[in-house]
Amino acid sequence: MFSGPQRPGTKLNARCRDPLESRDFVSLARSAETAGGCRICGTEPGPAVALKVYEQLAKFPEHAAFAYRRTELLSGKADDLGVRRAAAEKVMSFAKGDPNAAAQLAYVNLLAGNEVESNTAEARKLVQEHPDRLLFRIAAALGYLRQNDPAAALEQFKGPAGAPPIDWSKTPPAWRAVYAATLLANEKADAAQEIIKTIPLPQLSKEERALIVAK
């Protein structure tokens, strides 16, 4: 569909005339983010279509920041883990050296069980450099769970000295799922169930649900 750079405003098809002026170009991507498929492309899943649109949009400086933000969103929220990984990799290409992008990519890879040792090491390094970033500690905890080291996973939730307690009600469902899985792995079933009660399961990917749902 998007074989080469197209400046927003180029006709994509009969339904998307002058997208820059009408915002159809951006609307296509944003509506596709949560769609099971794209009626314009036929068979391709919606989030994959959105990712392609944002990739093209990012080639133009005036739209790069917007494309980066939406791709970053897809890296954390798409249902398809392959789309999330592709989005996380794109974010890394947009923002080389960004620790948040590195943590998100490590998290997605660990969810998939890919290169567990190296991705756990990356998350651990980020925690050492930024001990106050909960996302980094979540990624490290997931890595330790993948390595069957529940005690080290639990250690990630202690935080730096003097840090306030985590208000889990204000955290993303996926983060709560990793924390609950860590509690379960450390035989703290009652505490884990209290967290699980607060998690809207439909907002988790199947890999995240698998962390906390009994097989």
C-alpha positions as CSV (number, residue, x, y, z in Angstrom):
1,M,0.0,0.0,0.0
2,F,2.7,2.5,1.0
3,S,5.6,1.6,-1.2
4,G,7.4,5.0,-1.0
5,P,7.3,8.4,0.7
6,Q,4.0,10.1,0.1
7,R,3.5,13.6,1.4
8,P,0.3,13.9,3.4
9,G,-2.2,15.3,1.0
10,T,-1.4,12.8,-1.7
11,K,-4.5,10.7,-2.8
12,L,-4.3,7.3,-1.1
13,N,-7.5,6.1,-2.9
14,A,-10.9,7.3,-3.8
15,R,-12.0,7.4,-0.1
16,C,-9.0,9.4,1.1
17,R,-8.9,12.6,-1.0
18,D,-6.6,15.4,0.1
19,P,-5.8,13.8,3.5
20,L,-3.7,16.6,4.9
21,E,-6.5,19.2,4.3
22,S,-9.3,16.9,5.5
23,R,-7.2,15.0,8.1
24,D,-8.3,11.7,6.5
25,F,-4.6,10.5,6.4
26,V,-4.3,10.8,10.2
27,S,-7.9,9.7,10.8
28,L,-7.2,6.5,8.8
29,A,-4.2,5.6,11.0
30,R,-5.9,6.5,14.3
31,S,-9.1,4.6,13.5
32,A,-7.0,1.6,12.3
33,E,-5.1,1.4,15.6
34,T,-7.9,-0.5,17.3
35,A,-9.5,-2.1,14.3
36,G,-9.4,-5.9,13.6
37,G,-8.8,-5.2,10.0
38,C,-8.8,-2.3,7.5
39,R,-11.6,-2.0,5.0
40,I,-9.4,0.0,2.7
41,C,-6.6,-2.5,2.7
42,G,-8.8,-5.6,2.9
43,T,-7.0,-8.2,4.9
44,E,-4.3,-6.5,6.9
45,P,-4.9,-6.0,10.6
46,G,-5.7,-2.4,11.5
47,P,-2.7,-1.7,13.8
48,A,-0.3,-2.9,11.1
49,V,-1.9,-0.4,8.7
50,A,-1.6,2.4,11.3
51,L,2.1,1.6,11.8
52,K,2.7,1.8,8.0
53,V,0.9,5.2,7.9
54,Y,3.0,6.6,10.8
55,E,6.2,5.3,9.2
56,Q,5.4,7.3,6.1
57,L,4.3,10.3,8.1
58,A,7.6,10.3,10.1
59,K,9.6,10.9,7.0
60,F,8.3,14.5,7.0
61,P,9.8,16.7,9.7
62,E,6.5,18.6,10.3
63,H,4.7,15.4,11.2
64,A,7.6,13.3,12.7
65,A,6.7,14.1,16.4
66,F,3.1,13.1,15.9
67,A,4.1,9.9,14.2
68,Y,6.5,9.1,16.9
69,R,3.9,9.6,19.7
70,R,1.3,7.4,17.9
71,T,3.9,4.7,17.1
72,E,4.9,4.7,20.8
73,L,1.3,4.3,21.8
74,L,1.0,1.3,19.5
75,S,4.1,-0.2,21.0
76,G,2.4,-0.4,24.3
77,K,-1.3,-1.1,23.4
78,A,-1.7,-3.1,20.2
79,D,-3.3,-6.5,20.7
80,D,-0.9,-8.2,18.3
81,L,2.5,-8.7,19.9
82,G,4.2,-8.7,16.5
83,V,2.8,-5.2,15.8
84,R,3.9,-4.0,19.3
85,R,7.4,-5.2,18.6
86,A,7.5,-3.6,15.2
87,A,6.2,-0.4,16.7
88,A,8.7,-0.5,19.5
89,E,11.5,-1.0,17.0
90,K,10.3,2.0,15.0
91,V,10.3,4.1,18.1
92,M,13.9,3.1,18.8
93,S,14.8,4.2,15.2
94,F,13.0,7.5,15.8
95,A,14.6,8.1,19.2
96,K,18.0,6.5,19.4
97,G,19.3,6.6,23.0
98,D,15.9,7.2,24.5
99,P,15.8,4.9,27.7
100,N,12.0,4.8,27.6
101,A,12.1,3.4,24.1
102,A,14.7,0.9,25.1
103,A,12.7,-0.3,28.0
104,Q,9.5,-0.7,26.0
105,L,11.4,-2.8,23.4
106,A,12.9,-4.9,26.1
107,Y,9.5,-5.4,27.7
108,V,7.8,-6.5,24.5
109,N,10.7,-8.9,23.7
110,L,10.5,-10.4,27.2
111,L,6.7,-10.8,26.8
112,A,7.4,-12.8,23.7
113,G,10.2,-14.7,25.4
114,N,12.7,-13.4,22.9
115,E,16.4,-13.2,23.9
116,V,15.5,-13.3,27.5
117,E,19.0,-13.0,28.9
118,S,20.1,-9.9,26.8
119,N,16.8,-8.1,27.3
120,T,16.8,-8.7,31.0
121,A,20.3,-7.4,31.1
122,E,19.1,-4.3,29.2
123,A,16.3,-3.7,31.6
124,R,18.6,-4.2,34.6
125,K,21.0,-1.6,33.2
126,L,18.2,0.9,32.8
127,V,17.0,0.3,36.4
128,Q,20.5,0.9,37.6
129,E,20.7,4.2,35.7
130,H,17.1,5.3,36.5
131,P,15.9,3.5,39.6
132,D,12.9,5.8,39.9
133,R,11.4,4.7,36.6
134,L,8.7,2.1,37.3
135,L,8.5,1.0,33.6
136,F,12.1,0.0,33.8
137,R,11.6,-2.0,37.0
138,I,8.5,-3.7,35.4
139,A,10.6,-4.8,32.5
140,A,13.4,-6.1,34.7
141,A,10.9,-7.9,36.9
142,L,9.4,-9.6,33.8
143,G,12.9,-10.6,32.8
144,Y,13.6,-12.2,36.1
145,L,10.3,-14.0,36.0
146,R,11.2,-15.4,32.5
147,Q,14.5,-16.6,34.1
148,N,12.6,-18.3,37.0
149,D,14.1,-15.9,39.6
150,P,11.0,-14.7,41.5
151,A,12.9,-13.2,44.4
152,A,14.9,-10.9,42.1
153,A,11.7,-10.0,40.3
154,L,10.1,-9.0,43.7
155,E,13.1,-6.9,44.6
156,Q,12.4,-4.6,41.6
157,F,9.3,-3.3,43.4
158,K,11.1,-2.0,46.4
159,G,12.3,1.1,44.6
160,P,15.1,3.5,45.6
161,A,15.5,4.6,49.2
162,G,12.9,7.2,50.2
163,A,10.7,6.5,47.2
164,P,6.9,6.8,48.0
165,P,4.9,3.5,47.8
166,I,3.5,2.6,44.4
167,D,-0.1,3.6,43.9
168,W,-1.1,0.6,41.7
169,S,-4.5,2.0,41.0
170,K,-2.9,4.7,38.9
171,T,-0.7,2.3,36.9
172,P,-1.4,0.7,33.5
173,P,-3.1,-2.7,33.7
174,A,-0.1,-4.4,32.1
175,W,2.2,-3.2,34.9
176,R,-0.2,-4.5,37.5
177,A,-0.3,-7.9,35.7
178,V,3.5,-8.2,36.0
179,Y,3.4,-7.2,39.6
180,A,0.6,-9.7,40.3
181,A,2.6,-12.4,38.5
182,T,5.6,-11.6,40.7
183,L,3.5,-11.9,43.8
184,L,2.1,-15.3,42.6
185,A,5.6,-16.5,41.8
186,N,6.6,-15.6,45.4
187,E,3.7,-17.5,46.9
188,K,1.9,-14.3,47.9
189,A,-1.4,-15.4,46.4
190,D,-3.7,-13.2,48.5
191,A,-1.9,-10.1,47.7
192,A,-1.7,-11.0,44.0
193,Q,-5.5,-11.6,43.9
194,E,-6.1,-8.1,45.4
195,I,-4.2,-6.7,42.5
196,I,-5.7,-8.9,39.9
197,K,-9.2,-7.8,41.0
198,T,-8.3,-4.3,39.8
199,I,-7.1,-5.3,36.3
200,P,-9.4,-5.0,33.3
201,L,-8.4,-8.3,31.6
202,P,-9.6,-7.2,28.1
203,Q,-7.0,-4.5,28.2
204,L,-4.2,-7.0,28.4
205,S,-2.5,-8.8,25.6
206,K,-2.9,-12.6,25.6
207,E,0.8,-12.8,26.8
208,E,0.1,-10.5,29.7
209,R,-3.1,-12.4,30.6
210,A,-1.1,-15.6,30.6
211,L,1.1,-14.2,33.4
212,I,-1.8,-14.1,35.9
213,V,-4.5,-16.5,34.6
214,A,-4.3,-20.1,35.8
215,K,-3.7,-22.5,33.0
